[in-house]
C-alpha cells in the first residue's frame, strides 16, 4: 500500500502550475512572508516593521516592500506630518493571504520543531 501523498507506478512528472510558480517567485524570497505576517496585524511604519523582523536590513525591507507593492499586496501611505512618516498596509489581496499563512504557521508548529532541526 503506498504512503499518503505518494504515487504508484512510473509516469511522467507533471509540471508545476503557473499559480504555484508565481506564488513561490514572490514568497520564496527570504523575509517576504514575515513582512506580510507583521502587516496582517495592522498598518506599520517602516522603522517599526524593521524592528519587528530581527536581522532584516533597511535595504532588504525596502526591496521586499517594493516587490509586495508591485504585486498589489501592500500599499505605501504617506502621512504629511509633521513629521513626515510613511506607513505600509496590506491591500484586500494581501489580507486574503491570511488563511494560507495561518495554515502554514499551524503546519510548522506540528512538523518543524524549534531550533531548525527538520524531521527525517
C-alpha positions as CSV (number, residue, x, y, z in Angstrom):
1,X,0.0,0.0,0.0
2,X,1.5,3.3,-1.0
3,X,2.3,6.0,1.6
4,X,-0.1,9.0,1.7
5,X,0.9,11.5,-0.9
6,X,2.9,9.0,-3.0
7,X,2.1,8.0,-6.5
8,X,2.1,4.5,-7.9
9,X,4.0,3.4,-10.9
10,X,6.4,5.2,-13.2
11,X,4.8,8.0,-15.1
12,X,5.7,11.4,-16.4
13,X,6.2,14.0,-13.8
14,X,3.6,16.8,-14.1
15,X,4.8,20.4,-14.5
16,X,4.0,22.7,-11.6
17,X,1.2,25.0,-12.4
18,X,1.6,28.7,-13.2
19,X,-0.1,29.8,-9.9
20,X,2.3,28.0,-7.7
21,X,5.2,29.3,-9.8
22,X,4.1,32.9,-9.3
23,X,3.4,32.4,-5.5
24,X,6.9,31.0,-4.9
25,X,8.6,33.6,-7.1
26,X,7.3,36.1,-4.6
27,X,7.1,34.2,-1.3
28,X,10.1,32.0,-1.9
29,X,12.3,35.1,-1.2
30,X,13.7,35.5,2.3
31,X,11.7,37.8,4.5
32,X,8.6,38.2,2.3
33,X,6.3,36.1,4.4
34,X,7.5,37.7,7.6
35,X,6.8,41.2,6.2
36,X,3.3,40.1,5.3
37,X,2.8,38.4,8.6
38,X,3.6,41.6,10.5
39,X,1.4,43.7,8.3
40,X,-1.5,41.3,9.0
41,X,-1.7,42.8,12.4
42,X,-2.1,46.5,11.4
43,X,-0.5,49.2,9.2
44,X,3.1,49.8,10.4
45,X,5.7,52.4,9.9
46,X,9.0,51.4,8.3
47,X,11.1,51.6,11.5
48,X,8.5,49.5,13.4
49,X,8.5,46.9,10.7
50,X,12.2,46.7,10.7
51,X,12.3,46.2,14.5
52,X,9.6,43.6,14.2
53,X,11.8,41.4,11.9
54,X,15.2,40.8,13.5
55,X,18.0,40.6,11.1
56,X,16.4,42.3,8.1
57,X,18.4,45.2,6.7
58,X,16.8,48.5,5.7
59,X,17.6,47.9,2.0
60,X,16.2,44.3,2.1
61,X,13.0,45.6,3.8
62,X,12.7,48.3,1.2
63,X,13.2,45.8,-1.6
64,X,10.5,43.4,-0.2
65,X,8.0,46.2,0.3
66,X,8.6,47.4,-3.3
67,X,8.0,43.9,-4.6
68,X,4.9,43.4,-2.5
69,X,3.6,46.8,-3.7
70,X,4.2,45.8,-7.3
71,X,2.3,42.6,-6.7
72,X,-0.6,44.6,-5.3
73,X,-0.4,43.2,-1.8
74,X,1.0,46.3,0.1
75,X,0.2,50.0,-0.1
76,X,2.6,52.7,0.9
77,X,0.8,55.6,2.7
78,X,2.5,59.0,3.4
79,X,1.4,61.0,6.5
80,X,2.5,64.5,5.7
81,X,3.0,65.2,9.4
82,X,4.9,67.0,10.7
83,X,6.9,64.9,10.9
84,X,6.5,63.2,7.6
85,X,6.0,59.4,8.2
86,X,5.4,56.5,5.9
87,X,3.3,53.6,6.8
88,X,2.6,50.3,5.0
89,X,-0.6,48.3,5.0
90,X,-2.0,45.3,3.2
91,X,-4.4,45.6,0.4
92,X,-7.5,43.4,0.2
93,X,-5.4,40.9,-1.8
94,X,-2.8,41.0,0.9
95,X,-5.3,40.2,3.6
96,X,-6.7,37.4,1.5
97,X,-3.4,35.5,2.3
98,X,-4.3,35.2,6.0
99,X,-5.9,31.7,5.9
100,X,-3.0,30.3,3.9
101,X,-0.4,31.9,6.3
102,X,-2.3,30.7,9.4
103,X,-2.3,27.2,7.9
104,X,1.5,27.4,7.2
105,X,2.1,28.5,10.8
106,X,0.0,25.6,12.2
107,X,1.8,23.2,9.9
108,X,5.2,24.5,11.2
109,X,4.1,24.0,14.8
110,X,3.2,20.4,14.1
111,X,6.1,19.5,11.8
112,X,9.0,21.8,12.2
113,X,10.5,21.7,15.7
114,X,12.1,24.9,17.0
115,X,15.8,25.0,16.7
116,X,15.9,24.4,13.0
117,X,16.1,20.6,13.0
118,X,13.7,19.2,10.5
119,X,12.1,15.8,11.0
120,X,13.5,13.0,8.8
